[in-house]
Amino acid sequence: MILKKLRWFALAFSVIAGLNPSQTRCFAEVPCPWLNAATAGGVLGGEVQSSTVAVTPDGDGTCRFVRKQSSSTLTLSIEVHTMPLPSKTFATYLAQCNGTSLPLTAIGNEAFQCVSRNSTDGEEKVIGRVRDRAFVLTINASLTKQSAKTGLSPETRNVAEQVAGALF
């Protein structure tokens, strides 16, 4: 008897839930394996929208954090790729620097800051390697505090250290 009532209740509930036109479907957001949205929001100065694309079984993928601020869009992106031969393949990632590359210490096995001739666009890029995995960190946010020594903001360096740490 109780089993019959439970079946009836389950059927009635599913019919009522299925007929609700204002019901919205919820999908869990895929989190970024290398940085969380709160940290990205701290770097970009407010709440961000995040997206994670194609995290493979090897752990390769791309995370993108976006903050809309009046008429501008601030972004932070992280790309991670497994390299079959790191000693040879890493140079292809480093070639993404449009300008000079400066070595950065204490970030992964090796890391470089990309210094563009047109540094007024507010973009900072770090390309690094942890074992057999390359990462490309790009921040477009016009961060105001920059180190006099490297020209890299402390926020960008901090994020690069966190990404490298997550890859170890």
Phi and psi in degrees as GROMACS dihedral restraints (atoms count N, CA, C in turn):
[ dihedral_restraints ]
;  ai    aj    ak    al  type     phi  dphi    fc
    3     4     5     6     1   -64.6    20    10
    4     5     6     7     1   -38.8    20    10
    6     7     8     9     1   -62.2    20    10
    7     8     9    10     1   -39.3    20    10
    9    10    11    12     1   -62.8    20    10
   10    11    12    13     1   -42.2    20    10
   12    13    14    15     1   -65.7    20    10
   13    14    15    16     1   -39.2    20    10
   15    16    17    18     1   -65.5    20    10
   16    17    18    19     1   -41.3    20    10
   18    19    20    21     1   -62.3    20    10
   19    20    21    22     1   -44.8    20    10
   21    22    23    24     1   -61.3    20    10
   22    23    24    25     1   -44.0    20    10
   24    25    26    27     1   -62.8    20    10
   25    26    27    28     1   -43.1    20    10
   27    28    29    30     1   -63.9    20    10
   28    29    30    31     1   -41.7    20    10
   30    31    32    33     1   -64.9    20    10
   31    32    33    34     1   -46.1    20    10
   33    34    35    36     1   -62.9    20    10
   34    35    36    37     1   -42.0    20    10
   36    37    38    39     1   -63.6    20    10
   37    38    39    40     1   -44.1    20    10
   39    40    41    42     1   -67.7    20    10
   40    41    42    43     1   -34.2    20    10
   42    43    44    45     1   -66.9    20    10
   43    44    45    46     1   -46.0    20    10
   45    46    47    48     1   -64.3    20    10
   46    47    48    49     1   -44.4    20    10
   48    49    50    51     1   -64.6    20    10
   49    50    51    52     1   -36.8    20    10
   51    52    53    54     1   -72.8    20    10
   52    53    54    55     1   -22.9    20    10
   54    55    56    57     1   -91.6    20    10
   55    56    57    58     1    -5.3    20    10
   57    58    59    60     1   -73.7    20    10
   58    59    60    61     1   107.8    20    10
   60    61    62    63     1   -71.2    20    10
   61    62    63    64     1   -21.8    20    10
   63    64    65    66     1   -88.1    20    10
   64    65    66    67     1     1.1    20    10
   66    67    68    69     1   -68.3    20    10
   67    68    69    70     1   131.6    20    10
   69    70    71    72     1  -109.0    20    10
   70    71    72    73     1   146.9    20    10
   72    73    74    75     1   -86.8    20    10
   73    74    75    76     1   139.4    20    10
   75    76    77    78     1  -109.2    20    10
   76    77    78    79     1   133.0    20    10
   78    79    80    81     1  -125.4    20    10
   79    80    81    82     1   134.0    20    10
   81    82    83    84     1   -69.7    20    10
   82    83    84    85     1   135.0    20    10
   84    85    86    87     1   -75.8    20    10
   85    86    87    88     1   136.6    20    10
   87    88    89    90     1   -78.6    20    10
   88    89    90    91     1   118.0    20    10
   90    91    92    93     1   -75.7    20    10
   91    92    93    94     1   154.7    20    10
   93    94    95    96     1   -75.4    20    10
   94    95    96    97     1   129.4    20    10
   96    97    98    99     1   -73.0    20    10
   97    98    99   100     1   -12.9    20    10
   99   100   101   102     1  -110.8    20    10
  100   101   102   103     1   -17.1    20    10
  102   103   104   105     1  -159.0    20    10
  103   104   105   106     1   141.4    20    10
  105   106   107   108     1   -95.4    20    10
  106   107   108   109     1   164.4    20    10
  108   109   110   111     1   -65.0    20    10
  109   110   111   112     1   -31.9    20    10
  111   112   113   114     1   -65.6    20    10
  112   113   114   115     1   -42.3    20    10
  114   115   116   117     1   -67.0    20    10
  115   116   117   118     1   -43.2    20    10
  117   118   119   120     1   -61.3    20    10
  118   119   120   121     1   -40.6    20    10
  120   121   122   123     1   -63.2    20    10
  121   122   123   124     1   -35.7    20    10
  123   124   125   126     1   -64.2    20    10
  124   125   126   127     1   -38.7    20    10
  126   127   128   129     1   -70.8    20    10
  127   128   129   130     1   -41.7    20    10
  129   130   131   132     1   -87.2    20    10
  130   131   132   133     1    -5.4    20    10
  132   133   134   135     1    87.3    20    10
  133   134   135   136     1    23.6    20    10
  135   136   137   138     1   165.6    20    10
  136   137   138   139     1  -172.9    20    10
  138   139   140   141     1   -64.7    20    10
  139   140   141   142     1   138.2    20    10
  141   142   143   144     1  -120.2    20    10
  142   143   144   145     1   157.0    20    10
  144   145   146   147     1   -99.5    20    10
  145   146   147   148     1   136.5    20    10
  147   148   149   150     1  -122.6    20    10
  148   149   150   151     1   153.0    20    10
  150   151   152   153     1  -144.3    20    10
  151   152   153   154     1   141.5    20    10
  153   154   155   156     1  -121.2    20    10
  154   155   156   157     1   128.8    20    10
  156   157   158   159     1  -117.6    20    10
  157   158   159   160     1   130.4    20    10
  159   160   161   162     1    48.3    20    10
  160   161   162   163     1    59.5    20    10
  162   163   164   165     1   -79.5    20    10
  163   164   165   166     1   114.7    20    10
  165   166   167   168     1   -84.0    20    10
  166   167   168   169     1   170.2    20    10
  168   169   170   171     1   -59.1    20    10
  169   170   171   172     1   -27.3    20    10
  171   172   173   174     1   -74.8    20    10
  172   173   174   175     1   -12.5    20    10
  174   175   176   177     1    93.8    20    10
  175   176   177   178     1    13.9    20    10
  177   178   179   180     1   -85.1    20    10
  178   179   180   181     1   149.6    20    10
  180   181   182   183     1   166.9    20    10
  181   182   183   184     1  -171.9    20    10
  183   184   185   186     1  -135.9    20    10
  184   185   186   187     1   135.0    20    10
  186   187   188   189     1  -117.0    20    10
  187   188   189   190     1   139.4    20    10
  189   190   191   192     1  -134.8    20    10
  190   191   192   193     1   130.6    20    10
  192   193   194   195     1  -118.8    20    10
  193   194   195   196     1   132.8    20    10
  195   196   197   198     1  -129.8    20    10
  196   197   198   199     1   135.9    20    10
  198   199   200   201     1  -128.0    20    10
  199   200   201   202     1   121.2    20    10
  201   202   203   204     1   -87.1    20    10
  202   203   204   205     1   128.4    20    10
  204   205   206   207     1  -134.3    20    10
  205   206   207   208     1   109.7    20    10
  207   208   209   210     1    43.0    20    10
  208   209   210   211     1  -110.7    20    10
  210   211   212   213     1   -97.7    20    10
  211   212   213   214     1     3.3    20    10
  213   214   215   216     1  -116.9    20    10
  214   215   216   217     1   160.9    20    10
  216   217   218   219     1  -122.0    20    10
  217   218   219   220     1   123.3    20    10
  219   220   221   222     1  -101.8    20    10
  220   221   222   223     1   136.9    20    10
  222   223   224   225     1  -134.4    20    10
  223   224   225   226     1   152.9    20    10
  225   226   227   228     1  -138.6    20    10
  226   227   228   229     1   122.8    20    10
  228   229   230   231     1  -129.9    20    10
  229   230   231   232     1   147.7    20    10
  231   232   233   234     1  -131.6    20    10
  232   233   234   235     1   124.7    20    10
  234   235   236   237     1  -116.3    20    10
  235   236   237   238     1   136.1    20    10
  237   238   239   240     1  -128.9    20    10
  238   239   240   241     1   132.2    20    10
  240   241   242   243     1  -137.4    20    10
  241   242   243   244     1   137.8    20    10
  243   244   245   246     1   -83.5    20    10
  244   245   246   247     1   134.6    20    10
  246   247   248   249     1  -107.9    20    10
  247   248   249   250     1   130.4    20    10
  249   250   251   252     1   -66.9    20    10
  250   251   252   253     1   -39.9    20    10
  252   253   254   255     1  -130.1    20    10
  253   254   255   256     1    88.2    20    10
  255   256   257   258     1   -54.6    20    10
  256   257   258   259     1   -38.1    20    10
  258   259   260   261     1   -62.7    20    10
  259   260   261   262     1   -28.1    20    10
  261   262   263   264     1  -101.1    20    10
  262   263   264   265     1   -38.7    20    10
  264   265   266   267     1   -76.0    20    10
  265   266   267   268     1   -30.0    20    10
  267   268   269   270     1   -59.8    20    10
  268   269   270   271     1   -31.8    20    10
  270   271   272   273     1   -60.2    20    10
  271   272   273   274     1   -31.8    20    10
  273   274   275   276     1   -68.1    20    10
  274   275   276   277     1   -32.8    20    10
  276   277   278   279     1   -73.7    20    10
  277   278   279   280     1   -40.6    20    10
  279   280   281   282     1   -64.6    20    10
  280   281   282   283     1   -25.4    20    10
  282   283   284   285     1   -66.6    20    10
  283   284   285   286     1   -12.5    20    10
  285   286   287   288     1   -71.5    20    10
  286   287   288   289     1   -12.8    20    10
  288   289   290   291     1   -69.4    20    10
  289   290   291   292     1   121.6    20    10
  291   292   293   294     1   -93.2    20    10
  292   293   294   295     1    78.3    20    10
  294   295   296   297     1   139.6    20    10
  295   296   297   298     1  -139.1    20    10
  297   298   299   300     1   -93.2    20    10
  298   299   300   301     1   147.7    20    10
  300   301   302   303     1  -116.2    20    10
  301   302   303   304     1   129.4    20    10
  303   304   305   306     1  -108.6    20    10
  304   305   306   307     1   130.9    20    10
  306   307   308   309     1   -67.4    20    10
  307   308   309   310     1   142.1    20    10
  309   310   311   312     1  -114.5    20    10
  310   311   312   313     1   136.1    20    10
  312   313   314   315     1   -93.9    20    10
  313   314   315   316     1   154.7    20    10
  315   316   317   318     1    63.7    20    10
  316   317   318   319     1    29.4    20    10
  318   319   320   321     1  -127.6    20    10
  319   320   321   322     1   104.7    20    10
  321   322   323   324     1    62.3    20    10
  322   323   324   325     1  -156.6    20    10
  324   325   326   327     1   -76.2    20    10
  325   326   327   328     1   -36.2    20    10
  327   328   329   330     1  -160.9    20    10
  328   329   330   331     1   146.8    20    10
  330   331   332   333     1  -151.3    20    10
  331   332   333   334     1   151.1    20    10
  333   334   335   336     1  -137.0    20    10
  334   335   336   337     1   142.1    20    10
  336   337   338   339     1   -93.2    20    10
  337   338   339   340     1   133.1    20    10
  339   340   341   342     1   -89.4    20    10
  340   341   342   343     1   122.2    20    10
  342   343   344   345     1  -109.6    20    10
  343   344   345   346     1   112.8    20    10
  345   346   347   348     1   -90.3    20    10
  346   347   348   349     1   149.8    20    10
  348   349   350   351     1   -63.0    20    10
  349   350   351   352     1   -32.7    20    10
  351   352   353   354     1  -100.5    20    10
  352   353   354   355     1    74.1    20    10
  354   355   356   357     1   -81.9    20    10
  355   356   357   358     1     2.7    20    10
  357   358   359   360     1   -82.1    20    10
  358   359   360   361     1    -5.8    20    10
  360   361   362   363     1   -78.8    20    10
  361   362   363   364     1    -5.0    20    10
  363   364   365   366     1    81.8    20    10
  364   365   366   367     1    10.6    20    10
  366   367   368   369     1   -95.2    20    10
  367   368   369   370     1   134.3    20    10
  369   370   371   372     1  -123.4    20    10
  370   371   372   373     1   135.7    20    10
  372   373   374   375     1  -133.4    20    10
  373   374   375   376     1   135.5    20    10
  375   376   377   378     1  -126.2    20    10
  376   377   378   379     1   130.5    20    10
  378   379   380   381     1  -117.9    20    10
  379   380   381   382     1   125.7    20    10
  381   382   383   384     1  -140.7    20    10
  382   383   384   385     1   176.4    20    10
  384   385   386   387     1  -141.0    20    10
  385   386   387   388     1   136.6    20    10
  387   388   389   390     1  -127.9    20    10
  388   389   390   391     1   111.3    20    10
  390   391   392   393     1    53.2    20    10
  391   392   393   394     1  -114.7    20    10
  393   394   395   396     1  -102.4    20    10
  394   395   396   397     1    21.7    20    10
  396   397   398   399     1  -124.0    20    10
  397   398   399   400     1   128.3    20    10
  399   400   401   402     1   -96.8    20    10
  400   401   402   403     1   146.7    20    10
  402   403   404   405     1  -133.3    20    10
  403   404   405   406     1   144.9    20    10
  405   406   407   408     1  -123.8    20    10
  406   407   408   409     1   117.5    20    10
  408   409   410   411     1  -110.0    20    10
  409   410   411   412     1   124.7    20    10
  411   412   413   414     1  -128.4    20    10
  412   413   414   415     1   127.6    20    10
  414   415   416   417     1  -125.0    20    10
  415   416   417   418     1   123.5    20    10
  417   418   419   420     1  -112.2    20    10
  418   419   420   421     1    93.7    20    10
  420   421   422   423     1  -149.1    20    10
  421   422   423   424     1     1.4    20    10
  423   424   425   426     1    49.3    20    10
  424   425   426   427     1    54.6    20    10
  426   427   428   429     1   -67.8    20    10
  427   428   429   430     1   130.8    20    10
  429   430   431   432     1   -81.0    20    10
  430   431   432   433     1   -37.3    20    10
  432   433   434   435     1   -84.2    20    10
  433   434   435   436     1   119.4    20    10
  435   436   437   438     1  -130.6    20    10
  436   437   438   439     1   146.7    20    10
  438   439   440   441     1   -68.3    20    10
  439   440   441   442     1   134.3    20    10
  441   442   443   444     1   -65.6    20    10
  442   443   444   445     1   -28.2    20    10
  444   445   446   447     1   -74.4    20    10
  445   446   447   448     1   -46.8    20    10
  447   448   449   450     1  -112.6    20    10
  448   449   450   451     1   -18.0    20    10
  450   451   452   453     1    79.6    20    10
  451   452   453   454     1     4.5    20    10
  453   454   455   456     1   -94.8    20    10
  454   455   456   457     1   133.6    20    10
  456   457   458   459     1   -70.1    20    10
  457   458   459   460     1   150.1    20    10
  459   460   461   462     1   -60.2    20    10
  460   461   462   463     1   -33.0    20    10
  462   463   464   465     1   -63.5    20    10
  463   464   465   466     1   -44.1    20    10
  465   466   467   468     1   -65.9    20    10
  466   467   468   469     1   -43.0    20    10
  468   469   470   471     1   -61.7    20    10
  469   470   471   472     1   -42.8    20    10
  471   472   473   474     1   -60.8    20    10
  472   473   474   475     1   -44.9    20    10
  474   475   476   477     1   -64.5    20    10
  475   476   477   478     1   -41.9    20    10
  477   478   479   480     1   -61.0    20    10
  478   479   480   481     1   -40.5    20    10
  480   481   482   483     1   -64.7    20    10
  481   482   483   484     1   -39.8    20    10
  483   484   485   486     1   -67.2    20    10
  484   485   486   487     1   -41.5    20    10
  486   487   488   489     1   -63.7    20    10
  487   488   489   490     1   -46.8    20    10
  489   490   491   492     1   -61.0    20    10
  490   491   492   493     1   -41.5    20    10
  492   493   494   495     1   -62.6    20    10
  493   494   495   496     1   -39.3    20    10
  495   496   497   498     1   -67.9    20    10
  496   497   498   499     1   -25.9    20    10
  498   499   500   501     1   -83.7    20    10
  499   500   501   502     1   -16.2    20    10
